[in-house]
């Protein structure tokens, strides 16, 4: 007959398996972030290439494509390591569906690059294609955050996802501004898009600051050099305040791209710190869980006394008076004191984790609700994403 200790050991093994899955998912998130960063730069260079009618930025774009292909190969290898057979992953249906969608986009990426190289697509169409693929990659990160069963890891994933999303809006701003400068003319719709992207960045960064560790928030603030931000604000004003149809200096396109790139590269350094914290948290929790599992195994098998057995019925405050490991009698056919305390300790910890997870997931659920409402507005009122966002506000 299986004892209480058997089930405690099984519970701890389940916890370790979940943490190991989170560690694998965290590694996947890390590589996904690197590919997103590379594709963001490729998108901006492609817009500069298209905006100049293929006369400039061809060589640097080709180099960037080579880097993205290398990271893409790493990501596909991470996908291959995921267990797709046992169906043990809690949110496997959603996560695997997202991955299938992303793989379809990655398979079509070379076709997109060819359309850009031959100048068949407009900058707007190319931008939309890159945005769709990057959104799919970020959705993989979102599902990873939504599946985390440990509150600390869940908080780190929520912070990382929102920071990556904010960086993506910064990348879209770089791409949209590159199109305007390279084309040499202000366009009102694109100017409104820029304003929407700037506001969206700030919203994501606020959520990041709420859920991230203080030292990462401090790192983010220190990376924002005042001179760089001043130059970015100056160029933003040039883009956003020029009257519709008025000329823009096409020679400034390089300065705009470089200024935005410096900021995004510094954001990548913060993203890397977040990803490292996430991996370290997984490793530390796995090590602690394994140590606790060893401690469970080390419990003695001396039969418990009648007093130990009846400790189940003691008042909660009395049960908590003795610390774990003090006067341990061992475990026989009945629950003895140390086992009972372990059960109670684990129940309290799981309840605390559940409460903390509810708090963290409120942010994710809010985002799901906003995206669902935005999609309904776009579908039924035939609005653009920016118009739907403005309507909801």
FENFEN-V45299 format. One record per backbone hydrogen bond with DSSP energy under -0.5 kcal/mol. NH is the residue of the N-H (numbers start at 1). CO is the residue of the C=O. If there is no record, write none. Layout:
# FENFEN-V45299
nh,co
NH,CO
NH,CO
This chain:
# FENFEN-V45299
nh,co
7,3
8,4
9,5
10,6
11,7
12,8
13,9
14,10
15,11
16,12
17,13
18,14
19,15
20,16
21,17
22,18
23,19
24,20
25,21
26,22
27,23
28,24
29,25
30,26
31,27
32,28
33,29
34,30
35,31
36,32
37,33
38,34
39,35
40,36
41,37
42,38
43,39
44,40
45,41
46,42
47,43
48,44
49,45
50,46
51,47
52,48
53,50
54,49
55,52
61,57
62,58
63,59
64,60
65,61
66,62
67,63
68,64
69,65
70,66
71,67
72,68
73,69
74,70
75,71
76,72
77,73
78,74
79,75
80,76
81,77
81,78
82,78
82,79
84,82
92,89
95,91
96,92
97,93
98,94
99,95
100,96
101,97
102,98
103,99
104,100
105,101
106,102
107,103
108,104
109,106
112,108
113,109
114,110
115,111
116,112
117,113
118,114
119,116
120,115
121,115
126,122
127,123
128,124
129,125
130,126
131,127
132,128
133,129
134,130
135,131
136,132
137,133
138,134
139,135
140,136
141,137
142,138
143,139
144,140
145,141
146,142
147,143
148,144
148,145
151,149
154,150
155,151
156,152
157,153
158,154
159,155
160,156
161,157
162,158
163,159
164,160
165,161
166,162
167,163
168,164
169,165
170,166
171,167
172,168
173,169
174,170
175,171
176,172
177,173
178,174
179,175
180,176
181,177
182,178
183,179
184,180
185,180
186,246
191,187
192,188
193,189
194,190
195,191
196,192
197,193
198,194
199,195
200,196
201,197
202,198
203,199
204,200
205,201
206,202
207,203
208,204
209,205
210,206
211,207
212,208
216,213
217,213
218,214
219,215
220,216
221,217
222,218
223,219
224,220
224,221
225,223
229,225
230,226
231,227
232,228
233,229
234,230
235,231
236,232
237,233
238,234
239,235
240,236
241,237
242,238
245,186
246,243
248,184
250,248
252,249
253,250
254,251
256,252
257,253
258,254
259,255
260,256
261,257
262,258
263,259
264,260
265,261
266,262
267,263
268,264
269,265
270,266
271,267
272,268
273,269
274,270
275,271
276,272
277,273
278,274
279,275
280,276
281,277
282,278
283,279
284,280
285,281
286,282
287,283
288,284
289,285
290,286
291,287
292,288
293,289
294,290
295,291
296,292
297,293
298,294
299,296
309,305
310,306
311,307
311,308
312,309
313,310
314,311
318,315
319,315
320,316
321,318
322,319
326,323
327,325
328,325
331,300
332,334
340,336
341,337
342,338
343,339
344,340
345,341
346,342
347,343
348,344
349,345
350,346
351,347
352,348
353,349
354,350
355,351
356,352
357,353
358,354
359,355
360,356
361,357
362,358
363,359
363,360
364,360
365,361
366,362
367,363
368,364
369,365
370,366
371,367
372,368
373,369
374,370
375,371
376,372
377,373
378,374
379,375
380,376
381,377
383,377
388,384
389,385
390,386
391,387
392,388
393,389
